[in-house]
C-alpha cells in the first residue's frame, strides 16, 4: 500500500474532519445532559427554598434586578395558606476567591435571617468551602438592621473563616445584596 503524500490540502481536510466529528460529539453530549443538569439545579434550588423558608405552602416567584447589579436576584415570596411567612432570595456575588458564589437567603417578614444555603461555589477546598458548614449558622436569627453584614476585620459582626477572609467577605456581600434588595422591595410594596 502506497503512503499518501503529506500536503497542505490533506492536512487541512484531516483537521476539518476531526474538528467536525469532535464538534458533533460535544454538541450531542451537551444536548443529552442539558435537561438532566437543569432538573438537578431546579431540585437543589427547591430544597434550598425549603431550608431557608420552612413551613411555606406556596410561593410567588419574582425576578428583581438591583440598580448596581449585573444580574437579577430571584425572590420567592412564601405563604402559609394566605399568610406571608417570609422570602427566600436567590442571590450571588462575584467577589469570591474563585469568583461566583450563589446563595439562597431566607428572611422573615421583619428582615430577620432564617437561614442561608450555598447553591454554588468554587472556593478553595478545606478553606473557603467551609462557608457551607456550620460557619453560616452565625447569620441565623440575625436582623441586618442591627447585625452588620461584614467581617470583624472590616468593622462588622461576622467571624471570618480562618484563612478565607476573601470568601467570608464575599458571603457577606451576597447576603447584604439580598437584604438590601429585600428592603427596597418592601419599601415599594408599602
Buried (B, 14 or more C-beta within 10 A) or exposed (E): EEEEEEEEEEEEEEEEEEEEEEEEEEEEEEEEEEEEEEEEEEEBBEEBBBBBBBEBEEBEEEEBEBEEBEEBBBBBBBBBEEEEBBBBBBBBBEBBBEEBBBBBBBBBEEBBBBBBBBBEBEBBEEBBBBBBEEBBEBBEEBEBEEBBBBBEEEEBBBEBBEEBBBBBBBBBBBBBBBBBBBBEBBEEEE
